[in-house]
């Protein structure tokens, strides 16, 4: 409980700062890794931390007698337009078997409200019919009779698809993994605008660094960033006329894009550490490829 209170205090104190990523790591009898965005939207941050704290507390209590259970919470963050933000929190529990859970939030800053599917899709009746048809086709042992009062509480939106998720127990499907369906945006009439990638990429002229292979050389690498500490690391490297390779996590890039430009300008390399730091050897082939 003490750690949960610390998380809430951190959100309160940083309400006026830039967006950032908060990370919680515990590695005692239980292995816990939690990463989530601080959006600087107070009501959204309150909802995010409330859910994080509940999952964290419930896990520690429910699995306290298991042999080294694991809880991993990652996220996705998408600014759909200048007013609407979409955040997903993806919880992975490993305790004898793997259980996946998801919680999503879509918040309109201008309207000051959380959005539901009815606020996103114009023809909700037609959407409901098509989605249930796709659902029974992709997951053939799902009974459509059971889906009469199905709700679409959890969804994410990227530049191409609206993805709907169902947690275990929401539909009659014998699997602990998330059930999800992608609906192309091109097939929908949306009630909100989706800002696509505007193509304003930054191109840098980078100097090639020659290494004297006959001398003693140490390779420096950093994983799991960027973070609030990375700029300080870059300043030290620059001062010492050294460089490193930074293996970054994709969902942190938009929060620290200036830091990545600084990395490259300093002669450092950027490598791929996956998008949400999933355990790749635990994924199904389809999930791994994605």
Secondary structure by P-SEA (a helix, b strand, c coil): caaaaaaaaaaaaaccccbbbbbbbbcccbbbbbbbbbcccaaaaaaaaaaaaaaaaaaaaacccccbbbbbbbbccccccccbbbbbbbbbbbccbbbbbbbbbbbbccccccccccccccaaaaaaaaaaaaaaaacccccccccccccccccccccccbbbbbcccccccccccbbbbbbbcccccccccccccccbbbbbbbbbbbbccccbbbbbbbccccccaaaaaaaaaaaacbbbbbbcccccccccaaaaaaaaaabbbbbbcccccccccccccccccc
